[in-house]
């Protein structure tokens, strides 16, 4: 079956531009997570969705970051007025949303800010 | 505050040897401990996971050992193969929380020489 799909796989943009990153979770998965992976670092939690609501946005690093999820499926992570420190791999994961259900990751979007 | 500390940062093992990666956590509410394997350009893939009601879990060549009193857990890879060369991440979550978000260690780059 299809796994978590993320697009684009790579994005290069100029500082100050806005970017949108897309995540298509595994069909039927109610929970969706965004993580950020910087060079040489582990994965940093950004935001969690259960259905279309985001009960935990505690990991978003600034108000330039926002995310939404529609139809309990596709999610978009938006970064406004990008800065060079936003350069990273943005990973999306989905799970069935129950206790200890494994999170399945996409291959990420590699974002480079020039 | 780094809640999950992982060591070593990098590890070189000969083919057929045992690879050992260690993690320590601080939050006593954590009760789910997965290990992920990540190849370059790919998202992390769940390898094996453990809950603290057992001290060891084995799946094929991969074993997790868990020490609740010491708040430590480790991954052992027996008969290491060149195909095991990847970055390994330990993680932890609190199933009593509301979102099951994962807190990751910073990763271990494993190289298995032929």
Interface residues (C-beta under 8 A of the other chain):
Chain A: X4 X31 X33 X35 X40 X41 X42 X43 X44 X45 X48 X50 X55 X56 X59 X91 X93 X95 X97 X99 X100 X101 X102 X103 X104 X105 X106 X107 X108
Chain B: X4 X6 X32 X34 X36 X41 X42 X43 X44 X45 X46 X49 X51 X89 X91 X93 X95 X98 X99 X100 X101 X102 X103 X104 X105 X106 X107
